Amino acid sequence: MNSEHNGTGSTRMNTPDASTAAPFAAEQAKLGSFLRRAMSTANGLPPRLVEQMKHTPFAVVAGAFVVGGGLGIIFSSRILRGVVTATATAAAIELMRDVIRQNKLSIPAT
């Protein structure tokens, strides 16, 4: 790979200009908001779970049974396991593409 490539003649631009920076900023704000909400939910989950177990233990056990049964059905079927794997792979690829597009992941040239 040529490390002296300056981008002349390439179809992609490496630096966002004013027209492309605004959508990325909006997406980052949405992502930040989502991550804050997810973290607050995750941080509040253990105390709520303990509280729920004290008040309604059978509901918590039933919920765990349903979740475990659902995961068992999904992972016992080759077709459903393939669908979950393909979906997770596609999501990981799209996430990495988005990270690379936003220049969040920079690999220094040596």
N, C-alpha and C positions, 0 to 999 in steps of 0.2 A: 504494500500500500504506500502510496506517495504521501509523505508527510508535508510536502511543500504545496499542497493543493490549496489554492486561495479562493475557491468557489466561483471563479470566473467561468461562465458558461454553464454552470449547474442550474438545474431547474428548481432547486430549493434554496431558500435564503436562510442563513444561520442566525441572523439577528432580526428580532421582531421590530417592525417600525410602528408608527402610531396606529395604523389600521389593524394590525394583528395583536398589539399589546393589550388593547381594551378587552377583547373576548377572553384572553388568558387571565386577566385580572378578575373578571367576573366569575370565571370558572374556579379560580383559586379562592375567591370569597365564598362561593357555594361549598367547595370542598372543606374549607376551614370551618364553616358553620356546621356542616355535617359531622366533621370529626369532633368538634366540641360537644355536640349533642350526643354522639355515640359514646364518648368518654364519660360524660356525666351519667348516662344511663348505665354504662358498665361499672362505674364506681359506686353507684347506688344499688346495684343488683345484690351483692351479698347480704347487706343488712335487711333489704326487703325480703330476700329469700328466707332468711332466718325468722323474720317476723311472720311471713306467710306460713312457714312450717309450724310455728307455735299456734296460730289461729286456725288454720285449715290444713292439717297434715295429709289428709286423704286427697285433697285437690292437688297438692304438690306431688305426691306419689303418682297420682293418675296422670298428671302432666308429664312427669319423667317417663312413665310407661308409654305414653303416646309418642313422645319424641324418640325414645329408644326403639319402639316398634317401627316407626316410620323410617328411621335410619337403617334398621335391620332389613326392612323390605327393599329399600333403595340399594343397599350394598350387597344383598343376596342375589339380585337380578343382574345378569351380565349386561343386559340392554340398558337398564337404568344406571348402572355403574358407569357404562360407557358414555351415557348422556351427561352425567355429572362431571366426569373427567374431561370430556370435550368442552363443556361449558366453563369449567374452571380454567382450562388451558386458554380458551379464547379470551376470558376475562383478564388473565395474567398478561397475555400478549398485548391486549388493548391498553392495559394500565401502563406497561413498560413503554409502549409507543407514545402515550400521552406524556409520560415523564421525560422521554427523550425529546419530544417536540417542544416542551417547555424549557429545555436546557437545564433541567433539574439534575440530570446525571451527566456530568462532564468527565470524560476520560482524558487525562493529560497525555499528550503525545511525547513519546520518549525518543 
